[in-house]
Amino acid sequence: MMNSANGMMSASSSSATTQSPALKTYFKTPEGRYKLHYEKTHPSGLLHYAHGKTVTQVTLAHLKDKQAPSTPPAPPSSFSATSGVRSAAARLLGGSNGSRALSFVGGNGGSKSISGNGRVGSLGSSSSSNSMATTNFDGKGTYLVFNVGDAIFISDLNSQDKDPIKSIHFSNSNPVCHAFDQDARDGHDLLIGLNSGDVYSVSLRQQLQDVGKKLVGAQHYNKDGSVNNSRCTSVAWVPGGDGSFVVAHADGNLYVYEKSKDGAGDSSFPVVRDQMQFSVAHARYSKSNPVARWHICQGSINSIAFSTDGAYLATVGRDGYLRIFDYSKEHLVCGGKSYYGALLCCAWSMDGKYILTGGEDDLVQVWSMEDRKVVAWGEGHNSWVSGVAFDSYWSSPNSEGTGETIMYRFGSVGQLGMCGQDTQLLLWDLEMDEIVVPLRRCPPGGSPTYSTGSQSSHWDNASPVGTLQPAPSMRDVPKISSLVAHRVHNEPLSGLIFTQESVLTVSREGHIKIWMRPGVGESQSNNPETALSTSMKEKPLFANKIVSSSYKL
């Protein structure tokens, strides 16, 4: 388990700043070496743990170009900051995110502002004295948003500075999950869910521009747990939903919100009669927010993920089931159970054909939307699988020009579990000819073999729509082996992100490592500040956040 004392956290943070001799700064794949480029972390002196520790989650946020405002910049307000944060701001001068005149610009959000609300708390900003210039955030840039303890930290992905450029501290509850929408229309593009059940939507750019001590221009939903007082476990924007978002809770309920409506709108729902059954209830009034409640399962929803087109929503929970819903029709399409224990994370392939899951059975499973069942499983982690993601930027060497994907690359990371801890990053190649040909039942005294005949009942037909399947026999499902297994951190891991230029891994305690893809480090060595500047441009934002859960052990 994680250390509970602040001093012990500081010790682990300081140890992470020095590369352990036992950890290599690279790992090999068939296409070449992935090299550790730099690390991101948090200033441990700013953290507080009055509300208990939480699992770090990371969201990748890409801000587009914005026209600089014509109004003169507002003078920075006075505030206190540690010398470490001041020096971080000083090092940011001339940073990669934005190259215009350096100044602070006041917030311009039009949402209901929160002033003097103790639930939002104070802000530790990466600024300095009035004579010091600071980066203008009206330009484009890519940022990492991550939570540790009672704080949200924001780091510039394109800068090699280890310290964040901004921190926001919450006084009465810890932030535990967040999501970013780069296509948001009204500026509110960042969601933050708290341990108390409260949810905020804010403008990321506005937070970066502001130098005050409070979260600015925030819209507050489920205030003081008025709708649901259980912990937020995951939040997600609905792709193409024009400002709709969903919030999953630890009591098995998921709520649908519309950010265009007042966050304080009256909303009440009938009592859930059967905790074991999926049900949907809609708000009685047109102005209510949330607009709907989905009761998913008994126990916590650990993670949620939308397919790229927003048509389907996947959830995994404490009860060990993956559930896949048709989002617009509000009905269950399919799902199935883990081999053991809870499922903790899930992720979609870019084409929406496959879903990854990981959990307490230490396994990675691949689910097919076409077959509505498990089509492959892999083992290699020594403990619970805490994060999974497809590498949508990796191209199969044999698929170029064919227009058809014949191989998928995905990754998984491990954390704490019954058998200790796993600090590994595993990379996997999923070849189509490995999973379309099922396993023959193992003959007495023999070994299972691949065959087009004598198929087990698992492969007879696609599973019926709307049903949850039990875990199939392992001998009936092809087993895949990892391509790479590399110990990347000293601490248990909570997730990973793939970008065009790199792979990001994050520990539960908030230490992030950026591993450059083969060839990228050498070609960008003369200009390291722009090494990641194109990481979000050539493909749609799909894996823009670490898909991991905010569960408690």
Disulfide bonds with the S-S distance in Angstrom:
none
